[in-house]
């Protein structure tokens, strides 16, 4: 039989073993663990430093490239002749970045285009709820009746009222051009007499109707009809991604402006354009991609130059395409469009007799 002293010795031995384990764990074993952790930490810090150095190198390269493009911008834009004689209007979506808009206006001017003004779509324009839709529909009907316009058949029942509004707004801000079927040279078209459109007063009244109801705001003089339009996409991905109402509305707006005969380009910023559900990605996957060009990095000098080159390419009869760095067909048009030649005049040298052809 095992007596009490044996149990007592066993219990003491167990506790002694635990005490020895604790002492060893806090001395010998702890040192090994800490050494391992320090080694791992040093390795991670080394990797982080390498990544930061690589990031800084890429940032320096990007900065150098941007500086080069800024210095070369005038040459790439034909020294102010790439879009000389053309008029351009900006149509901006709710949330379009202000720096991007300002940059596009400046680059358009550098390319020789006259920026007539800006039409800013308000959040109400993308609201598909019943009350807002009823108001927009009533304005469309009144404007169409006043100006004797026949509205096109809707391509998407969800955005019928927005499509009708875009068609009517286009009559106030865009030159009335002939059909683009067959990709005719747009510069040749614009030099031809345009069919009579709305008077300046009627165009202004039309825009006021939508502005007073809170659907748009207008700056500049967009009623000085443009033959070019840049649609500026929102600066972030919509809350509901591709299914957000703002995306099908943008598709409808782009379809109507391109259908009105204008050369249309949709410009977006780099970060949202690279994400699923962004306006640029939705347009590129829609049927309207065959009617308008898209540029996904228009918040950069390179992208803003590309926007103007995309317009010039279409003016010369080229096909719309997707440009940029996020799922685009190419970075920019290739070959790059060239500016129209500068007109030259020949003069008879002073003091020289003019030949009559007689001997």
Kinemage of the C-alpha trace (Angstrom):
@kinemage 1
@onewidth
@group {chain A} dominant
@subgroup {mainchain}
@vectorlist {calphas} color= white
{ca unk a 1} P 0.000 0.000 0.000
{ca unk a 2} L 1.243 3.473 -0.924
{ca unk a 3} L 1.501 5.646 2.159
{ca unk a 4} L 0.854 9.389 2.520
{ca unk a 5} L 4.536 10.311 2.358
{ca unk a 6} L 4.746 8.854 -1.186
{ca unk a 7} L 1.838 11.033 -2.327
{ca unk a 8} L 3.427 14.050 -0.734
{ca unk a 9} L 6.756 13.404 -2.422
{ca unk a 10} L 5.003 12.936 -5.804
{ca unk a 11} L 3.143 16.206 -5.453
{ca unk a 12} L 6.318 18.035 -4.480
{ca unk a 13} L 8.120 16.500 -7.473
{ca unk a 14} L 5.385 17.711 -9.854
{ca unk a 15} L 5.519 21.243 -8.550
{ca unk a 16} L 9.305 21.188 -8.607
{ca unk a 17} L 9.226 20.141 -12.257
{ca unk a 18} L 6.833 22.980 -13.056
{ca unk a 19} L 9.074 25.467 -11.262
{ca unk a 20} L 12.133 24.243 -13.134
{ca unk a 21} L 10.194 24.537 -16.441
{ca unk a 22} L 9.176 28.089 -15.643
{ca unk a 23} L 12.736 29.048 -14.776
{ca unk a 24} L 14.119 27.458 -17.936
{ca unk a 25} L 11.389 29.058 -20.086
{ca unk a 26} L 12.183 32.493 -18.724
{ca unk a 27} L 15.925 32.132 -19.249
{ca unk a 28} L 17.353 29.643 -21.723
{ca unk a 29} L 14.272 29.106 -23.953
{ca unk a 30} L 13.228 32.758 -23.829
{ca unk a 31} L 16.568 33.830 -25.203
{ca unk a 32} L 16.209 31.509 -28.211
{ca unk a 33} L 12.677 32.716 -28.954
{ca unk a 34} L 13.689 36.361 -28.719
{ca unk a 35} L 16.639 35.765 -31.013
{ca unk a 36} L 14.321 34.187 -33.566
{ca unk a 37} L 11.860 37.078 -33.349
{ca unk a 38} L 14.660 39.623 -33.720
{ca unk a 39} L 15.902 37.816 -36.819
{ca unk a 40} L 12.418 37.814 -38.353
{ca unk a 41} L 11.937 41.500 -37.488
{ca unk a 42} L 15.261 42.441 -39.060
{ca unk a 43} L 14.329 40.539 -42.232
{ca unk a 44} L 10.957 42.283 -42.470
{ca unk a 45} L 12.544 45.693 -41.894
{ca unk a 46} L 15.038 44.942 -44.641
{ca unk a 47} L 12.224 43.984 -47.029
{ca unk a 48} L 10.287 47.111 -46.091
{ca unk a 49} L 13.315 49.319 -46.743
{ca unk a 50} L 13.817 47.665 -50.136
{ca unk a 51} L 10.148 48.171 -51.023
{ca unk a 52} L 10.307 51.830 -49.974
{ca unk a 53} L 13.438 52.351 -52.065
{ca unk a 54} L 11.723 50.711 -55.055
{ca unk a 55} L 8.654 52.896 -54.521
{ca unk a 56} L 10.800 56.024 -54.367
{ca unk a 57} L 12.581 54.982 -57.572
{ca unk a 58} L 9.269 54.470 -59.388
{ca unk a 59} L 8.005 57.813 -58.070
{ca unk a 60} L 11.151 59.512 -59.355
{ca unk a 61} L 10.732 57.871 -62.760
{ca unk a 62} L 7.067 58.910 -62.897
{ca unk a 63} L 7.997 62.460 -61.907
{ca unk a 64} L 10.691 62.619 -64.570
{ca unk a 65} L 8.287 61.267 -67.203
{ca unk a 66} L 5.647 63.822 -66.212
{ca unk a 67} L 8.200 66.656 -66.376
{ca unk a 68} L 9.247 65.476 -69.826
{ca unk a 69} L 5.638 65.400 -71.017
{ca unk a 70} L 4.967 68.866 -69.627
{ca unk a 71} L 7.999 70.174 -71.517
{ca unk a 72} L 6.912 68.335 -74.683
{ca unk a 73} L 3.196 69.104 -74.410
{ca unk a 74} L 3.217 71.954 -76.894
{ca unk a 75} L 4.921 69.817 -79.539
{ca unk a 76} L 2.605 66.852 -78.893
{ca unk a 77} L -0.394 69.172 -79.290
{ca unk a 78} L 0.847 70.567 -82.591
{ca unk a 79} L 2.037 73.839 -81.083
{ca unk a 80} L -1.548 74.923 -80.524
{ca unk a 81} L -2.828 73.698 -83.896
{ca unk a 82} L -3.987 70.144 -83.142
{ca unk a 83} L -7.566 71.311 -82.453
{ca unk a 84} L -7.328 74.825 -83.897
{ca unk a 85} L -10.742 76.115 -84.967
{ca unk a 86} L -12.646 73.508 -82.932
{ca unk a 87} L -15.036 74.220 -80.076
{ca unk a 88} L -15.201 71.991 -77.019
{ca unk a 89} L -17.719 71.694 -74.191
{ca unk a 90} L -17.267 69.751 -70.960
{ca unk a 91} L -20.079 67.719 -69.419
{ca unk a 92} L -19.196 66.578 -65.915
{ca unk a 93} L -20.732 63.806 -63.846
{ca unk a 94} L -21.496 64.308 -60.120
{ca unk a 95} L -18.253 63.865 -58.202
{ca unk a 96} L -15.955 64.599 -61.134
{ca unk a 97} L -12.563 65.771 -59.741
{ca unk a 98} L -12.050 69.541 -60.014
{ca unk a 99} L -8.275 69.315 -60.712
{ca unk a 100} L -8.961 66.916 -63.593
{ca unk a 101} L -11.535 69.298 -65.071
{ca unk a 102} L -9.190 72.268 -64.786
{ca unk a 103} L -6.365 70.284 -66.368
{ca unk a 104} L -8.507 69.267 -69.331
{ca unk a 105} L -9.619 72.845 -69.934
{ca unk a 106} L -6.013 74.066 -69.920
{ca unk a 107} L -4.806 71.257 -72.203
{ca unk a 108} L -7.685 71.838 -74.631
{ca unk a 109} L -6.701 75.504 -74.858
{ca unk a 110} L -3.065 74.481 -75.419
{ca unk a 111} L -4.249 72.290 -78.300
{ca unk a 112} L -5.940 75.305 -79.876
{ca unk a 113} L -9.561 74.457 -79.040
{ca unk a 114} L -12.026 77.026 -77.732
{ca unk a 115} L -13.708 75.789 -74.546
{ca unk a 116} L -17.262 77.122 -74.738
{ca unk a 117} L -18.334 76.172 -71.233
{ca unk a 118} L -19.275 73.420 -68.819
{ca unk a 119} L -22.521 71.612 -68.061
{ca unk a 120} L -22.374 69.960 -64.635
{ca unk a 121} L -24.856 67.154 -64.062
{ca unk a 122} L -26.225 67.201 -60.531
{ca unk a 123} L -26.985 64.111 -58.378
{ca unk a 124} L -30.698 64.577 -59.165
{ca unk a 125} L -29.932 63.794 -62.807
{ca unk a 126} L -28.911 60.249 -61.756
{ca unk a 127} L -31.895 59.783 -59.421
{ca unk a 128} L -34.201 57.099 -60.817
{ca unk a 129} L -36.857 57.445 -58.094
{ca unk a 130} L -40.451 58.110 -59.059
{ca unk a 131} L -40.837 61.769 -58.068
{ca unk a 132} L -37.552 62.886 -59.661
{ca unk a 133} L -38.255 60.907 -62.824
{ca unk a 134} L -41.702 62.487 -63.100
{ca unk a 135} L -40.199 65.986 -62.867
{ca unk a 136} L -37.522 65.229 -65.461
{ca unk a 137} L -40.075 63.643 -67.795
{ca unk a 138} L -42.327 66.702 -67.551
{ca unk a 139} L -39.447 69.048 -68.430
{ca unk a 140} L -38.453 66.835 -71.360
{ca unk a 141} L -41.970 66.870 -72.724
{ca unk a 142} L -42.317 70.634 -72.372
{ca unk a 143} L -38.938 71.374 -73.979
{ca unk a 144} L -39.508 68.931 -76.847
{ca unk a 145} L -42.921 70.442 -77.576
{ca unk a 146} L -41.590 74.011 -77.455
{ca unk a 147} L -38.736 73.279 -79.870
{ca unk a 148} L -40.643 70.769 -82.029
{ca unk a 149} L -38.120 68.011 -81.278
{ca unk a 150} L -38.898 64.352 -81.818
{ca unk a 151} L -37.309 62.245 -79.091
{ca unk a 152} L -35.463 59.071 -80.055
{ca unk a 153} L -36.665 55.691 -78.932
{ca unk a 154} L -35.098 54.720 -75.615
{ca unk a 155} L -32.324 52.116 -75.644
{ca unk a 156} L -32.756 51.369 -71.919
{ca unk a 157} L -36.164 51.670 -70.200
{ca unk a 158} L -34.392 52.341 -66.887
{ca unk a 159} L -32.866 55.593 -68.152
{ca unk a 160} L -35.451 56.805 -70.685
{ca unk a 161} L -35.888 60.227 -69.088
{ca unk a 162} L -32.127 60.813 -68.755
{ca unk a 163} L -31.602 59.786 -72.376
{ca unk a 164} L -34.326 62.194 -73.526
{ca unk a 165} L -32.843 64.997 -71.422
{ca unk a 166} L -29.355 64.354 -72.833
{ca unk a 167} L -30.712 64.460 -76.378
{ca unk a 168} L -32.400 67.801 -75.754
{ca unk a 169} L -29.396 69.300 -73.928
{ca unk a 170} L -27.240 68.241 -76.874
{ca unk a 171} L -29.341 70.410 -79.193
{ca unk a 172} L -28.448 73.421 -77.028
{ca unk a 173} L -24.701 72.902 -76.651
{ca unk a 174} L -23.558 70.989 -79.760
{ca unk a 175} L -23.331 71.919 -83.403
{ca unk a 176} L -25.879 70.134 -85.528
{ca unk a 177} L -23.721 67.832 -87.648
{ca unk a 178} L -24.410 65.330 -90.373
{ca unk a 179} L -24.258 61.586 -89.802
{ca unk a 180} L -20.954 60.081 -88.730
{ca unk a 181} L -21.786 56.885 -90.583
{ca unk a 182} L -18.809 55.694 -92.546
{ca unk a 183} L -16.463 57.653 -90.236
{ca unk a 184} L -16.359 60.704 -92.515
{ca unk a 185} L -13.739 63.308 -91.783
{ca unk a 186} L -15.317 65.467 -89.082
{ca unk a 187} L -13.091 68.451 -89.751
{ca unk a 188} L -14.372 68.526 -93.317
{ca unk a 189} L -17.949 68.332 -92.036
{ca unk a 190} L -17.546 71.202 -89.614
{ca unk a 191} L -16.333 73.478 -92.411
{ca unk a 192} L -19.638 72.917 -94.205
{ca unk a 193} L -22.733 75.014 -93.397
{ca unk a 194} L -24.597 73.386 -90.514
{ca unk a 195} L -28.347 72.860 -90.619
{ca unk a 196} L -30.239 75.460 -88.664
{ca unk a 197} L -30.457 74.634 -84.974
{ca unk a 198} L -31.858 76.371 -81.928
{ca unk a 199} L -31.342 80.086 -81.589
{ca unk a 200} L -29.077 81.267 -78.783
{ca unk a 201} L -32.109 82.466 -76.832
{ca unk a 202} L -33.955 79.155 -77.245
{ca unk a 203} L -30.844 77.174 -76.287
{ca unk a 204} L -30.396 79.250 -73.140
{ca unk a 205} L -34.067 78.835 -72.218
{ca unk a 206} L -33.707 75.074 -72.636
{ca unk a 207} L -30.697 74.891 -70.298
{ca unk a 208} L -32.425 77.147 -67.772
{ca unk a 209} L -35.362 74.732 -67.575
{ca unk a 210} L -33.127 71.921 -66.368
{ca unk a 211} L -30.978 74.205 -64.198
{ca unk a 212} L -33.928 75.686 -62.340
{ca unk a 213} L -35.176 72.189 -61.494
{ca unk a 214} L -31.758 71.277 -60.057
{ca unk a 215} L -30.688 68.776 -62.711
{ca unk a 216} L -27.698 70.743 -64.073
{ca unk a 217} L -25.595 73.829 -63.488
{ca unk a 218} L -24.044 75.787 -66.323
{ca unk a 219} L -20.842 77.840 -66.460
{ca unk a 220} L -19.346 79.690 -69.395
{ca unk a 221} L -21.266 79.904 -72.678
{ca unk a 222} L -21.997 76.345 -73.795
{ca unk a 223} L -24.724 77.643 -76.114
{ca unk a 224} L -21.858 78.753 -78.411
{ca unk a 225} L -22.230 75.339 -80.026
{ca unk a 226} L -19.278 72.957 -79.777
{ca unk a 227} L -18.364 70.128 -82.126
{ca unk a 228} L -16.365 68.308 -79.417
{ca unk a 229} L -17.487 67.080 -76.004
{ca unk a 230} L -15.527 65.647 -73.092
{ca unk a 231} L -17.594 63.793 -70.500
{ca unk a 232} L -15.758 63.687 -67.164
{ca unk a 233} L -16.461 60.567 -65.078
{ca unk a 234} L -16.895 60.554 -61.273
{ca unk a 235} L -13.770 60.508 -59.119
{ca unk a 236} L -14.765 57.355 -57.235
{ca unk a 237} L -16.490 54.028 -57.837
{ca unk a 238} L -20.264 54.291 -57.219
{ca unk a 239} L -21.586 52.796 -53.996
{ca unk a 240} L -23.379 49.958 -55.809
{ca unk a 241} L -20.630 49.346 -58.349
{ca unk a 242} L -21.611 48.545 -61.925
{ca unk a 243} L -25.317 48.370 -60.993
{ca unk a 244} L -25.363 51.906 -59.562
{ca unk a 245} L -27.839 54.129 -61.475
{ca unk a 246} L -25.095 56.618 -62.334
{ca unk a 247} L -23.428 54.094 -64.652
{ca unk a 248} L -26.336 53.372 -67.028
{ca unk a 249} L -27.140 57.104 -66.983
{ca unk a 250} L -23.588 57.877 -68.109
{ca unk a 251} L -23.909 55.338 -70.923
{ca unk a 252} L -27.181 56.958 -72.028
{ca unk a 253} L -25.677 60.471 -71.929
{ca unk a 254} L -22.619 59.404 -73.936
{ca unk a 255} L -24.808 57.685 -76.527
{ca unk a 256} L -26.888 60.810 -77.092
{ca unk a 257} L -23.943 63.216 -77.361
{ca unk a 258} L -22.126 60.938 -79.805
{ca unk a 259} L -25.375 60.407 -81.699
{ca unk a 260} L -25.767 64.163 -82.059
{ca unk a 261} L -22.699 64.182 -84.295
{ca unk a 262} L -20.106 65.409 -81.807
{ca unk a 263} L -16.739 63.782 -81.279
{ca unk a 264} L -17.073 62.484 -77.718
{ca unk a 265} L -14.459 61.273 -75.236
{ca unk a 266} L -15.063 60.051 -71.679
{ca unk a 267} L -12.219 60.951 -69.312
{ca unk a 268} L -11.638 59.453 -65.868
{ca unk a 269} L -9.031 59.472 -63.108
{ca unk a 270} L -6.531 56.629 -62.728
{ca unk a 271} L -7.524 55.159 -59.341
{ca unk a 272} L -11.289 54.643 -59.773
{ca unk a 273} L -10.907 53.646 -63.424
{ca unk a 274} L -8.806 50.614 -62.467
{ca unk a 275} L -11.517 49.246 -60.161
{ca unk a 276} L -14.455 47.004 -61.026
{ca unk a 277} L -17.721 48.912 -61.324
{ca unk a 278} L -16.072 52.218 -62.268
{ca unk a 279} L -17.698 54.406 -64.893
{ca unk a 280} L -14.861 53.847 -67.375
{ca unk a 281} L -14.992 50.051 -67.022
{ca unk a 282} L -18.781 50.025 -67.465
{ca unk a 283} L -18.648 52.194 -70.601
{ca unk a 284} L -15.907 50.028 -72.103
{ca unk a 285} L -18.036 46.913 -71.655
{ca unk a 286} L -21.127 48.532 -73.200
{ca unk a 287} L -22.207 49.021 -76.807
{ca unk a 288} L -21.481 52.756 -76.556
{ca unk a 289} L -17.740 51.942 -76.590
{ca unk a 290} L -17.954 51.888 -80.389
{ca unk a 291} L -19.167 55.506 -80.395
{ca unk a 292} L -16.891 57.223 -77.860
{ca unk a 293} L -13.240 57.007 -76.867
{ca unk a 294} L -12.293 56.521 -73.211
{ca unk a 295} L -9.165 57.679 -71.361
{ca unk a 296} L -8.650 56.228 -67.877
{ca unk a 297} L -5.696 58.338 -66.659
{ca unk a 298} L -6.892 61.847 -67.476
{ca unk a 299} L -5.729 63.067 -64.063
{ca unk a 300} L -2.144 62.946 -65.411
{ca unk a 301} L -0.346 65.079 -67.991
{ca unk a 302} L -0.038 62.033 -70.227
{ca unk a 303} L -3.764 61.289 -69.975
{ca unk a 304} L -4.797 64.870 -70.716
{ca unk a 305} L -2.613 64.947 -73.821
{ca unk a 306} L -4.109 61.584 -74.826
{ca unk a 307} L -7.643 63.002 -74.528
{ca unk a 308} L -6.796 65.694 -77.091
{ca unk a 309} L -5.055 63.187 -79.348
{ca unk a 310} L -8.065 60.855 -79.146
{ca unk a 311} L -10.296 63.734 -80.253
{ca unk a 312} L -7.951 64.633 -83.117
{ca unk a 313} L -7.839 60.998 -84.232
{ca unk a 314} L -11.631 60.864 -84.494
{ca unk a 315} L -11.763 64.244 -86.223
{ca unk a 316} L -9.486 62.781 -88.877
{ca unk a 317} L -11.867 59.843 -89.367
{ca unk a 318} L -10.306 57.345 -86.941
{ca unk a 319} L -12.292 54.894 -84.874
{ca unk a 320} L -13.062 55.473 -81.169
{ca unk a 321} L -10.871 53.420 -78.838
{ca unk a 322} L -9.879 52.948 -75.202
{ca unk a 323} L -6.670 54.569 -73.972
{ca unk a 324} L -4.759 54.618 -70.706
{ca unk a 325} L -3.230 52.197 -68.245
{ca unk a 326} L -6.114 50.105 -66.846
{ca unk a 327} L -7.466 47.561 -69.303
{ca unk a 328} L -7.140 49.930 -72.246
{ca unk a 329} L -6.384 48.942 -75.831
{ca unk a 330} L -3.341 51.223 -75.924
{ca unk a 331} L -1.676 53.994 -73.936
{ca unk a 332} L -2.461 56.616 -76.600
{ca unk a 333} L -3.328 56.795 -80.303
{ca unk a 334} L -0.671 55.267 -82.535
{ca unk a 335} L 0.494 56.794 -84.717
{ca unk a 336} L -0.009 60.074 -82.908
{ca unk a 337} L -2.245 62.504 -84.819
{ca unk a 338} L -0.585 65.478 -86.423
{ca unk a 339} L -1.808 69.051 -86.576
{ca unk a 340} L -3.157 70.463 -89.832
{ca unk a 341} L -0.411 72.223 -91.806
{ca unk a 342} L -0.043 75.945 -91.314
{ca unk a 343} L -1.510 77.786 -94.313
{ca unk a 344} L 1.166 79.390 -96.454
{ca unk a 345} L 0.822 82.194 -98.984
{ca unk a 346} L 3.075 82.866 -101.919
{ca unk a 347} L 3.908 86.424 -102.868
{ca unk a 348} L 5.537 87.878 -105.968
{ca unk a 349} L 9.007 89.197 -105.058
{ca unk a 350} L 9.042 92.983 -104.796
{ca unk a 351} L 10.450 94.763 -107.787
{ca unk a 352} L 10.388 91.704 -110.050
{ca unk a 353} L 8.366 91.880 -113.249
{ca unk a 354} L 5.427 89.498 -113.584
{ca unk a 355} L 5.632 87.217 -116.587
{ca unk a 356} L 2.779 87.593 -119.095
{ca unk a 357} L 3.657 84.480 -121.042
{ca unk a 358} L 4.425 86.550 -124.175
{ca unk a 359} L 7.753 86.600 -126.039
